[in-house]
Amino acid sequence: MTTFAVDVPTSRANGVVLAIVLTGFVASTYGFGVYLFANLVVDMRRDLDFGYTTVGLITGGAQVGFLSFSFLTSYISRFVEGWKISLCSTAVTALALLGLCVSDSVLLSGMLLVLLGGCSASVYIPLAEIVAKNFPVDKRARTMGLISSGTSYGVFINGLLVSALTMHQGWRGIWLTAGLISVVLCVVAWILLRRTPQSVEPRVVSSNTESGAQKWLSRPLYLMWLVAFLNGLTLLPFQTYLAPFMRDELGISATTTGWVWSTIGAVGMAAGFLVGWIADRIGVRRALILCFASACLASACVYHFSDSGYFYLAGFLFALAFYPVFGLVPTYLGQIVDVSRLTQAFGIANVLIGLGGICGNFLGGVCKDLQGSFAPIYMIISLLLLVQLLVVATLPEQLRQR
């Protein structure tokens, strides 16, 4: 087995500001580019005159864009530095958001939304490489944890924009504001990221002599790719079917369901950084084990209990796992893969997460139709999360550079 310990040159960029900007990338591309449409679809349908079939086509197309850009980013990362891919993708996101504020065509709006779905992948995948080049080893997990929580911050800002601007500026004003915020992020990010080290020479600590593809393809990497697929297969359907299970099957009120979702969002805003901080002290592998244990307990609560109080507990436990996991996976990859291959490795992981999410959501719907209940879905999710925990437990502890 080969372990890479990367000597990171001292960056002139302010680490705190850079971490905030990268979190802003995720808040912009996911919070604005992926989730804002759901908040504005009612107003846009009224003005642009399209139906929910079109909404389904657009959201499905955005998922196709996500997978396509994941493949593309994984490939071009061999030739283009990660920070350039991420920055350019954020710039495209900003332009697409601005384009939506002036679009009067359903076709054009749909194309821009599919593009935004793709950019959410191409922005996020290179972030592991950027963090590896700009932050010391003992701060990477908390940094990636903060960045992975950017989605929850973006969704929170969405709520503020919709509440403040819908009555006065309309949906076009909200897209405009989101686009301008993204433009500012691009300018600040360019100032910081252009000073990212252009090359990083890895220090290789090896127990045996390896060559060619074996220098980055290893058993731990294959296992992490399996974990990435299982993440999509379990965590994404957990979210998808939680509200329908509570409201349609258990008859829990919309207000209570909304508060459970608010609990997930509020905990998620802090969970990424806090669990990352813990991972920097106890190791990423152990932190992943804790996350999967937490998510497994959350699924067990949903499966076994119908009282609304347990759903608050399930939401809390799920949020402790969901947001940090998507920061811990690339952090662990950075410990087993050379930085020159990190964006490619994480790109493949991202594709597998997307494929897992598609399979999980589809199979969850089939399970509901066949069994007449959402409960078996959460029993299966709980078992698969236990499998993930066992897989991660077999991974090696990584050599950590101090």
C-alpha angles and dihedrals in degrees: 000000000000124000122195120211109187122210105218118206114229107268120223090212117097105257096212093049091046091051090051091049092050089048086051089055090059093041089052100043098039103024095043104018098044109021106030092073090064090058094048102037095099093055093041092051090053094051100036096036106228133139136233091264086065090047089055092049091050095048091045090049090051089057090050088050090051093054094042093051090046090058091043094049092048089054102042092045086080089066106025128054115252097238091057092052092048095045094047090048091052090050090052088049090054092050092048091051090051090047091056091057091062101032117118094174125088090208093052092045091050092050091050091050091050088050089051090052089054094047090054086067099041092048096050102041097065093047092088089059092047091051092047091054098045108034133057118249095254092058102041099089094053091045093051088043091055091046093049089054089059090097091064091049090050092050089049091052088047090060092050093049094047092047095046103038109029095085096041109030102017126216092308091059090052093052089047093052092047090050094050091049088053091049090055090050090052093053094049092043092051091054091052104034098048085070092055110126108271094216136012120201108213123222105224119210106190134175091198139017114266133174142190118000091353089076089075107013107081142147093261089052093052090048091051090051088053089050090050091054091047089049090061092041093055114021098045096051088046087064096039097056102031097090095042090049092051098043108029101034105027098030094231112163124261089239093057091044089052092051091051089054090047088053090054091049096045094048090044092057090065103024098076095057096038096049089043089053089052090048091055087060106037100026133266094261093057091045090054090052090053091049094051091046089053093048091046090054090047091054091046090053091052092048099045104035134054099183112111092230091067090053089060088053090047091050091050093049092044093051090050087060107030102060098038095048093065089055097042095053095061090040091057091045087056089059096053102033130063111252090242089063098035098097090048092049093047091045090059089047090052091052089051091050090053093047090047090051092051092049093044095050092045095047090045091056091047090050091053092050093047099040099031091227140078092217097087089055091062093045089055091045090052092052093047091050088054088053089052090051091053092047092052090047088062093055117103124251107252126235106252121209114223 
